[in-house]
Amino acid sequence: MINEKARETSKRTLIIGMTPSWFLLFGTIIMVAAYLGKLPNNLIGGFAVCMFIGSALSFVANKIPFIKNTIGGVAAIAFTCAILNHFHVFPENLIETVKGFVGGNTSFITFYISGLICGSLLGIDRNLLIKAGSRYFIPITAGIIGAYALAGLVGQVAGIGWKESILYIAAPIMGGGTGGGAIPMSEIYGTALGTGNEVMFSKIYPAVTLGGISSLVFAGVLNSLGKKKPSLSGNGVLMKGFTMVESEEYEDDDSMTITDLGTGLFMSSAFFIFGRIVGNFVPVIHYYAFIIITVALAKITGIVPKKMELAALKWYKFLVKNFTLALMAGVGITMISIQGIIDILSPIYLIVCIATVVGGFLGAGIVGRLVNFFFIESAITAGLCMSNVGGNGDVAILSASERMNLMPFAQISSRLGGALILIIQSFLIRILAG
């Protein structure tokens, strides 16, 4: 009887686990409070309004095929919120609450990022990381160099300048999306340059979206090329003579409990604080870099018990599943300036974005062949999965290229490749913009 009820519930349309009628009832309470100036300016108010707006916009965006299959519902949330804020749709009470929630004393962004870094890195299969990681980073590195070089060249010729093109277009595109890329990168830039994080985010975020759209287009192009030129493609196999054995190590464990979420939260907080401590002694490098390095070393050495690794992964998945939409709503309201995007967007800007993506997949594909990888597979995983919009972008890229079995390598690109970009930019922002 219970199973029948569960199956019946799963067939219905649900938003945040509830029917649309209940969702709208609770949402109406929240928004009425905001427009009456009664929305609590604290953690509860921030969570409530951001979860409602983010979930509502995601529901609508994912019903529109063009948005769902291009920039995705997550990016649509941020831009829609920014547009609504630009036209003064949101009341001042709501805006102030969200500002304090996202980047004020509450600093939900920092909370989210700490869980993202810890869980995503500890969640990678250690055997896969050790077995293929060292070789796989060769085309990833080549893709980064190719993206930076071509973007810098085109930007210099077009008049933007090679430094501006690398710092504010190429790096954000190759940085692993929004939550694990653009947001922490804006903090790195803001700290180094002494400017507000929201200023930096507005400057780099357009490149992330345009790069993601371009990557999706080229995924289809490379798939077609592989069919026309079979010698360039492994038909889903990355390396000649290499067969990837899927590991069940990190599949969801039914024995996991709610307590494990607390374990994951505690671990991610500890790693974050340790990174901050080390960062105080080496201020030239942003503390995010030390968090990434510490967690990666813990994973490679295997010193963290598997149960704790799974707890961190579970906490990461909980954050992504429940709070990403809320974060994007908050980011759109507080960190994206539509006027700033209008001021910066131009045909030349778009060309540099495309050049970044092209340089990335060409560098990854060509050098990948030198280490016995197939050109198409290397270009897609080590190239396009670096320049897409992060984890959700991996699904879109591999779906468009008909190579979903390469997801583990795509995840390495998004997670560790994106982390590598943050480390690189911790140095470059001080060197090139200093």
VOPAGU-2260 file (C-alpha; in pm, 1 decimal, decimal comma):
REM VOPAGU-2260
SITE   aa  ch    i         X         Y         Z
SITE  MET   A    0       0,0       0,0       0,0
SITE  ILE   A    1     279,7     237,4      94,0
SITE  ASN   A    2     472,2     149,5    -222,9
SITE  GLU   A    3     164,0     219,1    -433,6
SITE  LYS   A    4     123,9     560,0    -271,2
SITE  ALA   A    5     493,7     633,1    -326,4
SITE  ARG   A    6     467,7     539,6    -693,5
SITE  GLU   A    7     154,8     752,3    -731,8
SITE  THR   A    8     330,9    1049,6    -570,4
SITE  SER   A    9     635,1    1008,9    -796,0
SITE  LYS   A   10     412,3    1041,3   -1102,4
SITE  ARG   A   11     282,9    1381,0    -993,4
SITE  THR   A   12     455,2    1710,5   -1060,3
SITE  LEU   A   13     650,9    1811,2    -752,8
SITE  ILE   A   14     848,9    2123,6    -669,0
SITE  ILE   A   15    1092,9    2088,9    -377,5
SITE  GLY   A   16     915,7    1762,8    -297,3
SITE  MET   A   17     567,2    1915,4    -275,3
SITE  THR   A   18     274,8    1963,2    -509,2
SITE  PRO   A   19     252,0    2296,6    -694,8
SITE  SER   A   20     -50,0    2403,7    -486,3
SITE  TRP   A   21     138,4    2368,3    -157,4
SITE  PHE   A   22     449,0    2524,0    -309,6
SITE  LEU   A   23     250,4    2828,2    -424,5
SITE  LEU   A   24      77,0    2857,8     -87,5
SITE  PHE   A   25     406,5    2874,7     101,3
SITE  GLY   A   26     560,2    3093,4    -168,6
SITE  THR   A   27     271,9    3339,6    -147,8
SITE  ILE   A   28     326,4    3376,4     227,0
SITE  ILE   A   29     695,3    3449,9     170,1
SITE  MET   A   30     643,5    3701,8    -110,4
SITE  VAL   A   31     357,1    3882,9      64,6
SITE  ALA   A   32     587,2    3925,2     364,5
SITE  ALA   A   33     858,3    4064,5     135,1
SITE  TYR   A   34     630,0    4319,5     -30,7
SITE  LEU   A   35     490,8    4423,8     308,1
SITE  GLY   A   36     844,2    4478,9     432,9
SITE  LYS   A   37     810,0    4199,6     689,7
SITE  LEU   A   38    1054,8    3943,0     547,8
SITE  PRO   A   39    1303,5    3852,9     824,6
SITE  ASN   A   40    1648,1    3988,9     739,4
SITE  ASN   A   41    1825,7    3674,9     855,2
SITE  LEU   A   42    1906,6    3315,9     760,1
SITE  ILE   A   43    1540,7    3206,0     754,7
SITE  GLY   A   44    1430,2    3495,1     536,5
SITE  GLY   A   45    1719,3    3443,1     295,9
SITE  PHE   A   46    1664,3    3070,4     258,3
SITE  ALA   A   47    1287,8    3108,1     219,0
SITE  VAL   A   48    1282,2    3373,9     -51,0
SITE  CYS   A   49    1577,1    3234,9    -249,0
SITE  MET   A   50    1445,2    2878,3    -244,4
SITE  PHE   A   51    1102,0    2992,1    -360,0
SITE  ILE   A   52    1222,4    3218,8    -640,7
SITE  GLY   A   53    1493,5    2977,8    -755,9
SITE  SER   A   54    1265,6    2671,7    -757,8
SITE  ALA   A   55     979,8    2855,7    -928,2
SITE  LEU   A   56    1200,7    2990,8   -1206,3
SITE  SER   A   57    1370,9    2652,7   -1253,0
SITE  PHE   A   58    1032,0    2483,9   -1291,5
SITE  VAL   A   59     931,7    2730,1   -1561,9
SITE  ALA   A   60    1269,8    2731,8   -1739,2
SITE  ASN   A   61    1282,5    2352,9   -1765,0
SITE  LYS   A   62     944,6    2356,6   -1940,5
SITE  ILE   A   63    1097,2    2562,6   -2221,6
SITE  PRO   A   64    1298,9    2328,1   -2452,0
SITE  PHE   A   65    1531,2    2597,9   -2589,1
SITE  ILE   A   66    1640,8    2709,2   -2242,6
SITE  LYS   A   67    1659,3    2355,1   -2106,4
SITE  ASN   A   68    1875,7    2234,1   -2395,3
SITE  THR   A   69    2107,1    2536,5   -2419,8
SITE  ILE   A   70    2200,9    2741,9   -2113,7
SITE  GLY   A   71    1996,8    2525,3   -1878,1
SITE  GLY   A   72    1753,5    2616,2   -1604,4
SITE  VAL   A   73    2023,6    2704,9   -1350,9
SITE  ALA   A   74    2175,5    2979,8   -1564,9
SITE  ALA   A   75    1826,9    3099,0   -1658,3
SITE  ILE   A   76    1745,5    3151,6   -1289,3
SITE  ALA   A   77    2040,5    3383,5   -1234,6
SITE  PHE   A   78    1976,0    3591,5   -1545,6
SITE  THR   A   79    1600,6    3612,2   -1488,4
SITE  CYS   A   80    1652,3    3731,3   -1130,6
SITE  ALA   A   81    1904,6    3986,7   -1250,3
SITE  ILE   A   82    1662,1    4113,1   -1515,2
SITE  LEU   A   83    1375,5    4136,9   -1264,2
SITE  ASN   A   84    1601,6    4324,6   -1024,9
SITE  HIS   A   85    1717,3    4553,6   -1306,2
SITE  PHE   A   86    1356,5    4657,0   -1367,1
SITE  HIS   A   87    1294,2    4701,6    -992,9
SITE  VAL   A   88    1043,9    4417,8    -961,2
SITE  PHE   A   89    1176,7    4308,0    -621,8
SITE  PRO   A   90    1102,4    4518,2    -312,5
SITE  GLU   A   91    1388,7    4668,9    -114,5
SITE  ASN   A   92    1315,8    4444,1     184,8
SITE  LEU   A   93    1372,6    4135,3     -28,6
SITE  ILE   A   94    1692,1    4269,2    -184,0
SITE  GLU   A   95    1847,0    4361,9     150,5
SITE  THR   A   96    1760,7    4022,0     297,5
SITE  VAL   A   97    1915,6    3838,1       3,8
SITE  LYS   A   98    2228,2    4054,7      15,2
SITE  GLY   A   99    2286,2    3965,9     379,3
SITE  PHE   A  100    2210,8    3599,5     312,8
SITE  VAL   A  101    2433,9    3550,9       8,5
SITE  GLY   A  102    2735,5    3762,4      88,8
SITE  GLY   A  103    2688,9    3927,8     427,5
SITE  ASN   A  104    2752,9    3784,1     771,6
SITE  THR   A  105    2561,7    3468,8     677,7
SITE  SER   A  106    2780,3    3419,8     366,7
SITE  PHE   A  107    2580,0    3135,9     218,1
SITE  ILE   A  108    2817,7    3136,1     -79,9
SITE  THR   A  109    3111,0    3039,7     141,7
SITE  PHE   A  110    2900,4    2771,2     309,7
SITE  TYR   A  111    2802,6    2627,0     -27,8
SITE  ILE   A  112    3152,6    2636,4    -176,5
SITE  SER   A  113    3315,3    2461,7     119,5
SITE  GLY   A  114    3080,0    2165,2      79,1
SITE  LEU   A  115    3122,1    2170,9    -297,7
SITE  ILE   A  116    3502,1    2150,4    -287,1
SITE  CYS   A  117    3521,9    1886,5     -16,8
SITE  GLY   A  118    3248,5    1655,5    -142,5
SITE  SER   A  119    3325,4    1677,1    -513,4
SITE  LEU   A  120    3693,9    1594,8    -470,4
SITE  LEU   A  121    3646,0    1320,1    -212,3
SITE  GLY   A  122    3368,8    1177,8    -430,5
SITE  ILE   A  123    3596,9    1097,4    -724,2
SITE  ASP   A  124    3688,1     729,3    -748,1
SITE  ARG   A  125    4043,0     708,7    -608,1
SITE  ASN   A  126    4146,4     419,2    -834,0
SITE  LEU   A  127    4030,0     604,9   -1142,6
SITE  LEU   A  128    4205,0     920,2   -1025,4
SITE  ILE   A  129    4536,2     740,4    -970,7
SITE  LYS   A  130    4510,3     520,7   -1281,3
SITE  ALA   A  131    4419,0     777,7   -1544,1
SITE  GLY   A  132    4467,3    1110,5   -1371,5
SITE  SER   A  133    4831,3    1180,0   -1448,9
SITE  ARG   A  134    4799,7    1106,6   -1819,6
SITE  TYR   A  135    4461,0    1274,3   -1851,2
SITE  PHE   A  136    4594,7    1601,5   -1714,4
SITE  ILE   A  137    4825,3    1634,0   -2015,2
SITE  PRO   A  138    4542,7    1714,9   -2261,8
SITE  ILE   A  139    4365,5    1917,3   -1991,0
SITE  THR   A  140    4675,6    2132,5   -1952,7
SITE  ALA   A  141    4709,2    2161,2   -2329,2
SITE  GLY   A  142    4345,9    2265,9   -2351,1
SITE  ILE   A  143    4399,3    2538,8   -2093,4
SITE  ILE   A  144    4706,4    2665,8   -2276,0
SITE  GLY   A  145    4523,9    2652,6   -2610,4
SITE  ALA   A  146    4221,5    2838,8   -2470,5
SITE  TYR   A  147    4431,5    3109,0   -2305,9
SITE  ALA   A  148    4658,2    3147,7   -2608,0
SITE  LEU   A  149    4385,3    3174,9   -2872,1
SITE  ALA   A  150    4168,3    3398,7   -2654,9
SITE  GLY   A  151    4466,0    3622,4   -2582,2
SITE  LEU   A  152    4562,5    3639,4   -2949,2
SITE  VAL   A  153    4212,4    3714,9   -3074,4
SITE  GLY   A  154    4153,6    3959,7   -2791,5
SITE  GLN   A  155    4475,9    4143,6   -2867,0
SITE  VAL   A  156    4395,4    4168,4   -3238,5
SITE  ALA   A  157    4035,5    4272,0   -3166,2
SITE  GLY   A  158    4141,9    4548,0   -2930,9
SITE  ILE   A  159    4027,3    4402,2   -2596,6
SITE  GLY   A  160    4384,0    4321,7   -2497,6
SITE  TRP   A  161    4539,7    3985,6   -2423,0
SITE  LYS   A  162    4547,9    4032,5   -2046,1
SITE  GLU   A  163    4180,1    4127,1   -2025,1
SITE  SER   A  164    4085,9    3839,4   -2255,0
SITE  ILE   A  165    4267,7    3580,3   -2045,2
SITE  LEU   A  166    4163,8    3709,2   -1701,6
SITE  TYR   A  167    3800,7    3796,0   -1763,7
SITE  ILE   A  168    3695,3    3575,1   -2054,8
SITE  ALA   A  169    3915,1    3265,5   -2098,7
SITE  ALA   A  170    3969,9    3184,9   -1730,3
SITE  PRO   A  171    3600,2    3208,1   -1627,8
SITE  ILE   A  172    3497,6    2991,8   -1924,3
SITE  MET   A  173    3752,9    2723,6   -1835,9
SITE  GLY   A  174    3688,3    2750,7   -1463,4
SITE  GLY   A  175    3422,7    2485,1   -1406,3
SITE  GLY   A  176    3090,6    2667,2   -1427,3
SITE  THR   A  177    2932,0    2895,5   -1171,1
SITE  GLY   A  178    2923,4    2742,1    -820,9
SITE  GLY   A  179    3272,1    2592,6    -838,4
SITE  GLY   A  180    3417,8    2840,1   -1087,7
SITE  ALA   A  181    3281,4    3190,3   -1137,9
SITE  ILE   A  182    3174,9    3246,5    -777,5
SITE  PRO   A  183    3503,6    3148,4    -608,3
SITE  MET   A  184    3698,5    3315,2    -891,0
SITE  SER   A  185    3512,4    3640,2    -828,7
SITE  GLU   A  186    3617,5    3615,3    -464,4
SITE  ILE   A  187    3978,7    3548,5    -564,5
SITE  TYR   A  188    3974,8    3847,8    -799,6
SITE  GLY   A  189    3792,5    4069,7    -552,7
SITE  THR   A  190    4040,4    3991,6    -275,4
SITE  ALA   A  191    4344,0    4047,7    -498,7
SITE  LEU   A  192    4217,6    4372,6    -652,3
SITE  GLY   A  193    4040,0    4512,1    -349,8
SITE  THR   A  194    3704,7    4538,1    -526,6
SITE  GLY   A  195    3364,3    4397,5    -441,2
SITE  ASN   A  196    3299,8    4033,7    -531,8
SITE  GLU   A  197    2976,0    4134,3    -703,7
SITE  VAL   A  198    3169,9    4366,4    -936,1
SITE  MET   A  199    3403,4    4086,4   -1038,8
SITE  PHE   A  200    3120,2    3836,7   -1076,2
SITE  SER   A  201    2923,7    4064,1   -1307,7
SITE  LYS   A  202    3235,8    4109,5   -1515,8
SITE  ILE   A  203    3317,8    3740,6   -1561,7
SITE  TYR   A  204    2976,3    3570,5   -1556,5
SITE  PRO   A  205    2868,4    3659,8   -1913,8
SITE  ALA   A  206    3172,6    3469,6   -2043,4
SITE  VAL   A  207    3070,4    3156,3   -1849,1
SITE  THR   A  208    2726,8    3147,0   -2011,1
SITE  LEU   A  209    2846,3    3225,5   -2363,5
SITE  GLY   A  210    3125,3    2969,2   -2328,0
SITE  GLY   A  211    2875,4    2705,8   -2215,7
SITE  ILE   A  212    2648,9    2767,2   -2514,7
SITE  SER   A  213    2945,0    2755,9   -2753,5
SITE  SER   A  214    3069,6    2431,3   -2596,8
SITE  LEU   A  215    2732,6    2265,7   -2649,3
SITE  VAL   A  216    2732,2    2364,1   -3016,5
SITE  PHE   A  217    3082,2    2229,9   -3072,4
SITE  ALA   A  218    2993,1    1903,2   -2896,5
SITE  GLY   A  219    2749,5    1831,9   -3178,1
SITE  VAL   A  220    3004,6    1941,9   -3437,8
SITE  LEU   A  221    3272,9    1707,3   -3298,8
SITE  ASN   A  222    3026,1    1420,0   -3287,8
SITE  SER   A  223    2948,7    1472,6   -3656,6
SITE  LEU   A  224    3320,1    1499,4   -3735,0
SITE  GLY   A  225    3384,4    1167,8   -3561,2
SITE  LYS   A  226    3124,1     998,5   -3780,0
SITE  LYS   A  227    3273,7    1143,9   -4097,8
SITE  LYS   A  228    3634,7    1076,9   -3991,0
SITE  PRO   A  229    3631,4     744,4   -3801,2
SITE  SER   A  230    4009,1     753,8   -3754,2
SITE  LEU   A  231    3970,5    1050,9   -3518,5
SITE  SER   A  232    3713,4     882,3   -3295,8
SITE  GLY   A  233    3715,3     597,5   -3047,4
SITE  ASN   A  234    3333,4     586,3   -3048,7
SITE  GLY   A  235    3325,2     661,3   -2677,8
SITE  VAL   A  236    3658,0     501,9   -2582,2
SITE  LEU   A  237    3906,7     764,5   -2468,2
SITE  MET   A  238    4237,1     582,8   -2508,1
SITE  LYS   A  239    4348,9     320,8   -2753,2
SITE  GLY   A  240    4369,0     -14,5   -2580,5
SITE  PHE   A  241    4210,7     128,5   -2264,9
SITE  THR   A  242    3890,8      -7,2   -2114,8
SITE  MET   A  243    3748,0     181,0   -1822,8
SITE  VAL   A  244    3607,5     -36,6   -1548,5
SITE  GLU   A  245    3323,1     137,5   -1374,1
SITE  SER   A  246    3362,1     138,2    -997,6
SITE  GLU   A  247    3072,2      96,0    -758,5
SITE  GLU   A  248    3272,4     256,6    -478,5
SITE  TYR   A  249    3078,6     579,6    -484,2
SITE  GLU   A  250    2731,8     468,9    -575,2
SITE  ASP   A  251    2471,7     575,5    -321,7
SITE  ASP   A  252    2492,3     356,7     -12,4
SITE  ASP   A  253    2156,5     257,4     134,9
SITE  SER   A  254    2320,8     237,1     477,4
SITE  MET   A  255    2389,8     612,1     475,8
SITE  THR   A  256    2195,5     799,3     742,9
SITE  ILE   A  257    2091,0    1156,7     809,3
SITE  THR   A  258    2377,8    1172,5    1059,5
SITE  ASP   A  259    2618,6    1135,8     766,0
SITE  LEU   A  260    2502,8    1474,8     637,1
SITE  GLY   A  261    2623,2    1622,1     964,0
SITE  THR   A  262    2953,7    1441,8     919,4
SITE  GLY   A  263    2993,8    1587,1     571,4
SITE  LEU   A  264    2909,4    1936,7     694,2
SITE  PHE   A  265    3160,3    1908,9     979,5
SITE  MET   A  266    3437,0    1777,1     750,0
SITE  SER   A  267    3387,9    2042,8     484,9
SITE  SER   A  268    3391,0    2312,4     752,6
SITE  ALA   A  269    3715,7    2175,8     898,8
SITE  PHE   A  270    3886,9    2159,4     559,6
SITE  PHE   A  271    3768,8    2511,6     485,8
SITE  ILE   A  272    3904,4    2646,4     814,1
SITE  PHE   A  273    4237,3    2468,5     760,7
SITE  GLY   A  274    4266,3    2629,5     418,2
SITE  ARG   A  275    4201,4    2969,2     575,6
SITE  ILE   A  276    4472,0    2908,1     835,8
SITE  VAL   A  277    4732,1    2814,7     573,7
SITE  GLY   A  278    4620,4    3105,9     358,1
SITE  ASN   A  279    4700,7    3347,6     638,6
SITE  PHE   A  280    5065,5    3238,2     622,9
SITE  VAL   A  281    5081,7    3253,0     241,1
SITE  PRO   A  282    4856,1    3549,2     153,5
SITE  VAL   A  283    4981,9    3565,9    -205,1
SITE  ILE   A  284    4767,4    3256,1    -280,9
SITE  HIS   A  285    4392,9    3259,1    -217,9
SITE  TYR   A  286    4286,2    3021,0      56,6
SITE  TYR   A  287    4052,8    2833,8    -181,2
SITE  ALA   A  288    4364,2    2696,5    -349,5
SITE  PHE   A  289    4486,1    2549,8     -20,4
SITE  ILE   A  290    4145,7    2396,2      49,7
SITE  ILE   A  291    4153,2    2228,7    -292,1
SITE  ILE   A  292    4511,0    2105,1    -251,4
SITE  THR   A  293    4446,4    1970,3      99,0
SITE  VAL   A  294    4131,4    1779,9       4,3
SITE  ALA   A  295    4292,7    1641,7    -313,3
SITE  LEU   A  296    4593,5    1514,6    -116,6
SITE  ALA   A  297    4363,0    1355,9     139,4
SITE  LYS   A  298    4185,3    1174,9    -144,0
SITE  ILE   A  299    4500,3    1060,0    -322,2
SITE  THR   A  300    4669,7     933,5      -6,1
SITE  GLY   A  301    4354,2     758,6     107,5
SITE  ILE   A  302    4388,8     876,3     467,5
SITE  VAL   A  303    4019,3     959,0     500,5
SITE  PRO   A  304    3803,1     652,3     579,8
SITE  LYS   A  305    3564,7     555,4     302,8
SITE  LYS   A  306    3261,9     608,6     525,3
SITE  MET   A  307    3369,1     968,2     584,1
SITE  GLU   A  308    3439,0    1022,4     213,1
SITE  LEU   A  309    3089,5     899,5     135,9
SITE  ALA   A  310    2951,3    1132,2     402,8
SITE  ALA   A  311    3125,8    1428,8     237,9
SITE  LEU   A  312    2990,5    1319,1     -99,7
SITE  LYS   A  313    2641,3    1286,2      43,8
SITE  TRP   A  314    2661,8    1634,2     194,0
SITE  TYR   A  315    2783,8    1771,0    -140,7
SITE  LYS   A  316    2492,2    1606,9    -321,5
SITE  PHE   A  317    2249,4    1741,6     -60,5
SITE  LEU   A  318    2378,8    2094,6    -113,9
SITE  VAL   A  319    2362,4    2069,3    -492,5
SITE  LYS   A  320    2019,1    1907,5    -491,0
SITE  ASN   A  321    1852,3    2142,8    -244,5
SITE  PHE   A  322    2038,7    2473,1    -247,0
SITE  THR   A  323    2181,9    2532,5    -595,0
SITE  LEU   A  324    1860,0    2691,0    -720,6
SITE  ALA   A  325    1844,5    2912,8    -411,9
SITE  LEU   A  326    2206,6    3014,9    -459,4
SITE  MET   A  327    2148,6    3104,7    -823,8
SITE  ALA   A  328    1850,1    3317,4    -732,0
SITE  GLY   A  329    2058,3    3498,0    -470,9
SITE  VAL   A  330    2348,1    3541,2    -710,8
SITE  GLY   A  331    2117,0    3684,0    -976,6
SITE  ILE   A  332    1961,4    3933,3    -738,5
SITE  THR   A  333    2282,4    4051,4    -573,3
SITE  MET   A  334    2578,2    3979,7    -799,9
SITE  ILE   A  335    2473,4    4017,6   -1163,5
SITE  SER   A  336    2441,6    4364,9   -1307,1
SITE  ILE   A  337    2238,1    4365,7   -1627,4
SITE  GLN   A  338    2363,2    4712,6   -1705,5
SITE  GLY   A  339    2717,7    4588,2   -1659,6
SITE  ILE   A  340    2654,2    4303,6   -1903,5
SITE  ILE   A  341    2502,6    4542,7   -2156,2
SITE  ASP   A  342    2807,4    4765,4   -2124,3
SITE  ILE   A  343    3054,0    4478,6   -2176,5
SITE  LEU   A  344    2874,1    4260,9   -2435,2
SITE  SER   A  345    2970,5    4308,3   -2800,6
SITE  PRO   A  346    3033,3    4099,8   -3115,2
SITE  ILE   A  347    3406,0    4110,6   -3036,2
SITE  TYR   A  348    3340,4    3980,4   -2685,0
SITE  LEU   A  349    3141,5    3688,9   -2829,9
SITE  ILE   A  350    3421,3    3610,1   -3076,3
SITE  VAL   A  351    3677,0    3592,2   -2794,1
SITE  CYS   A  352    3444,3    3357,1   -2602,7
SITE  ILE   A  353    3418,6    3128,4   -2905,2
SITE  ALA   A  354    3796,5    3148,0   -2956,7
SITE  THR   A  355    3843,9    3030,4   -2597,6
SITE  VAL   A  356    3629,2    2722,2   -2653,7
SITE  VAL   A  357    3793,5    2642,3   -2988,5
SITE  GLY   A  358    4143,7    2683,1   -2844,8
SITE  GLY   A  359    4049,7    2459,2   -2554,7
SITE  PHE   A  360    3917,7    2162,8   -2749,4
SITE  LEU   A  361    4184,4    2186,8   -3021,4
SITE  GLY   A  362    4464,5    2192,2   -2764,3
SITE  ALA   A  363    4313,2    1901,2   -2572,5
SITE  GLY   A  364    4240,3    1699,3   -2886,2
SITE  ILE   A  365    4575,9    1747,2   -3059,4
SITE  VAL   A  366    4791,9    1684,9   -2753,2
SITE  GLY   A  367    4561,4    1403,0   -2648,1
SITE  ARG   A  368    4664,3    1213,1   -2959,6
SITE  LEU   A  369    5026,7    1237,4   -2848,2
SITE  VAL   A  370    4944,6    1039,7   -2532,7
SITE  ASN   A  371    4745,0     779,3   -2726,2
SITE  PHE   A  372    4401,1     934,7   -2676,6
SITE  PHE   A  373    4152,1     963,8   -2959,5
SITE  PHE   A  374    4118,4    1322,0   -3085,4
SITE  ILE   A  375    3738,5    1344,8   -3059,9
SITE  GLU   A  376    3712,5    1193,8   -2711,9
SITE  SER   A  377    4002,6    1397,1   -2578,3
SITE  ALA   A  378    3867,4    1718,8   -2730,2
SITE  ILE   A  379    3525,4    1657,0   -2577,8
SITE  THR   A  380    3626,1    1548,2   -2226,8
SITE  ALA   A  381    3947,8    1743,1   -2164,0
SITE  GLY   A  382    3837,4    2039,5   -2376,4
SITE  LEU   A  383    3463,1    2099,9   -2391,2
SITE  CYS   A  384    3400,0    1960,8   -2043,2
SITE  MET   A  385    3638,7    2226,3   -1917,5
SITE  SER   A  386    3466,0    2511,3   -2101,4
SITE  ASN   A  387    3106,5    2413,3   -2030,0
SITE  VAL   A  388    2899,0    2530,9   -1732,8
SITE  GLY   A  389    3018,0    2270,4   -1482,6
SITE  GLY   A  390    2864,9    1939,4   -1373,2
SITE  ASN   A  391    2526,6    1999,5   -1537,4
SITE  GLY   A  392    2710,9    2103,4   -1851,6
SITE  ASP   A  393    2888,8    1767,3   -1859,0
SITE  VAL   A  394    2555,3    1592,8   -1907,4
SITE  ALA   A  395    2459,4    1828,8   -2189,7
SITE  ILE   A  396    2797,2    1798,1   -2363,5
SITE  LEU   A  397    2814,4    1418,9   -2344,8
SITE  SER   A  398    2450,4    1386,9   -2450,2
SITE  ALA   A  399    2506,6    1608,8   -2752,6
SITE  SER   A  400    2818,8    1412,2   -2846,6
SITE  GLU   A  401    2655,7    1072,7   -2773,2
SITE  ARG   A  402    2931,0     971,7   -2529,0
SITE  MET   A  403    2766,8     948,5   -2188,1
SITE  ASN   A  404    2999,7     663,6   -2088,4
SITE  LEU   A  405    3282,2     918,4   -2060,8
SITE  MET   A  406    3116,3    1085,8   -1761,6
SITE  PRO   A  407    3395,8     993,8   -1512,3
SITE  PHE   A  408    3652,5    1177,5   -1725,4
SITE  ALA   A  409    3415,8    1468,1   -1778,0
SITE  GLN   A  410    3380,1    1494,3   -1400,8
SITE  ILE   A  411    3757,3    1501,5   -1356,2
SITE  SER   A  412    3766,5    1793,0   -1600,7
SITE  SER   A  413    3489,5    1982,2   -1425,1
SITE  ARG   A  414    3609,7    1915,6   -1071,9
SITE  LEU   A  415    3987,9    1888,5   -1075,0
SITE  GLY   A  416    4033,2    2085,4   -1397,1
SITE  GLY   A  417    3818,0    2365,5   -1260,8
SITE  ALA   A  418    4013,9    2354,3    -935,1
SITE  LEU   A  419    4337,8    2383,4   -1132,6
SITE  ILE   A  420    4205,7    2698,0   -1301,2
SITE  LEU   A  421    4133,6    2855,4    -961,6
SITE  ILE   A  422    4488,0    2780,3    -849,5
SITE  ILE   A  423    4631,5    2926,0   -1170,4
SITE  GLN   A  424    4419,6    3239,2   -1142,0
SITE  SER   A  425    4527,6    3292,2    -782,4
SITE  PHE   A  426    4870,5    3366,8    -929,6
SITE  LEU   A  427    4776,0    3525,4   -1264,4
SITE  ILE   A  428    4539,4    3785,6   -1120,8
SITE  ARG   A  429    4825,7    3927,9    -914,7
SITE  ILE   A  430    5079,1    3902,5   -1196,9
SITE  LEU   A  431    4872,3    4032,1   -1488,7
SITE  ALA   A  432    4651,9    4278,7   -1303,5
SITE  GLY   A  433    4912,1    4389,8   -1049,6
